[in-house]
Amino acid sequence: MCDREVLKTLFNSSLLGVVGTKSGRNFVKLKESDSGAKLKNVDIFDVATDSVLVNLDRSDPSSSLFVKSEGKRKRCDYLLITEVNDEKYIFFIELKSGKISRYIGQQFKGAECIVDYCDSTLSRFHEIDAFFKGYKKRFICFYKPLISKKPTRLFKPNPLHSRPENMWKYPSPHNPSIKQLI
């Protein structure tokens, strides 16, 4: 069974996004659920057709097993599980309007716990061990700057955005290619 099919057996279909086509390029659309958000959506282009987009914002944390302390019930907006240049990636993505809060790290850590839970579920119920072990992690926060300023230098990613503490803060409304995010 391919990775996409395995993941479809795991996640509720209402949480799954679709890979669309725009101007001959595959893309996924990330939408902010908060109606008051200034950053409404971001398109990520050139994703693989068999990519899996999971909208964690649609899940209900209010019925959680965990108490609401230390960010245990927080999670980022999206998981994008895909392959780029024959390497597997899982992108943890948060959309923010304005100021980037210090709690984003907790949101990413909460989403990592969800991925760990998925690994455990696949191991126990489907006998698929360490499904996400070969995946490289990337943590990205798309944000809308408070003030409209013209950039003064070339935009380069943080080369070490493989941990929540070192997330890449990506100013929107740029719509990146998936290769720019690795």
Secondary structure, DSSP 8 states (H G I E B T S, - for coil): --HHHHHHHHS-GGGB---EEETTEEEEEEE---TT-S--EEEEES--TT-EEEEGGGS-GGG-SS-SSTTTT---SEEEEEEETTEEEEEEEEEEESS--TTHHHHHHHHHHHHHHHHHHHHHHH--TTTTTT-EEEEEEEEE-SS----SS-----TT-SSGGG-EEEETT---BGGGG-
